[in-house]
């Protein structure tokens, strides 16, 4: 199986399965001398781990990262950073009933056809639990970006048909993590929680949207042809489990505008050149222009539902199945830190590439 690595200069290679002994990764390309804040890394993992609230999976995992290399006396050495997160609360028997069954909208069938076998325990490598390694790497990338003043904030902006309509500039994003659904607007968050809880009790699931903003990004990140900054952000987001869509800047809404309405007009702001509007989403020609980078990521409803569904087994026979075990009724609350982590990995990679682009 290839395709387990991401990035060019700042890279992460991940390994592990949902119900294996451990998950982990190797971070390569992180500059030497970066102070590693273990408490910060754990706080990022805590935002993603299961069992947080009634709107997430009740699987109990401490998700403690154990660092094996690349860090000495609290600082990076420049060597590869190896780490693992041990699985502590596997319940493999929850999946015995689907050993030979292809679950609707899961990777069971495609894995079986591609590899000739599959790990049916929680989806194995296809499980969203693999994102725990991404969050570790993303936390270290955030520490690197912090030195340049770059800040990343993601939040839940839609669950089902419940939308947060306020522009991000009108929100207090510091309140995002005060809500179990990770929406910074208290009233909208309350409505989202009620919807998720109602759908959970029905044995069903619901999708939604995570919005993300990267601020204080310097001009010049991104390569102008195949490694455009927004293209790499799109690949990063679409690599996250359950993601079905990505749009940045004006996105699909921009198709309704005329060029005279959509163009971001330049003006002189003191010594800096800025744009009066930001339909470009902070990226022009695949390169950051110094304005806020903002985008939205669409997540489908979780495929495992606690209702009977018809499907087929490995023999092609029609069967009936129903989900068992511990699953998220909505992936959004735990997806927010994953979106931030993947954003940090892209920006860290391009920041290192920019710093080597000219003398």
Buried (B, 14 or more C-beta within 10 A) or exposed (E): EEEEEBBBBBBBBBBBBBBBEBBBBBBBBBBEEBEBBEEBBBEBBBBBBBBBBEBBBBBEBEBBBEBEEBBEEEEBBBEBBBBBBBBEEBEEEBBEBBEEBBBBBBBBBEBBEEEEEBBBBBBBBBBBBBBBBBBBBBBBBBBBBBEBEBBBBBBBBBBBEBBBEEEBEEBEBEBBBEBBBBBBBEEBBBBBBBBBBEBBEEEBBBBBBBBBBBBEBBBBBBBEEEBBBBBBBBBBBEBBBBBEBBBBBBBEEBEEEEEEEBBBEEEEEEEEEBBEEBBBBBBBEBBBBBBBBBBBBBBBBBBBBBEEBEBBBEEEEEBEBEBBBBBBBBBBBBBBBBBBBBBBBBBBBBBBBBEEEEE
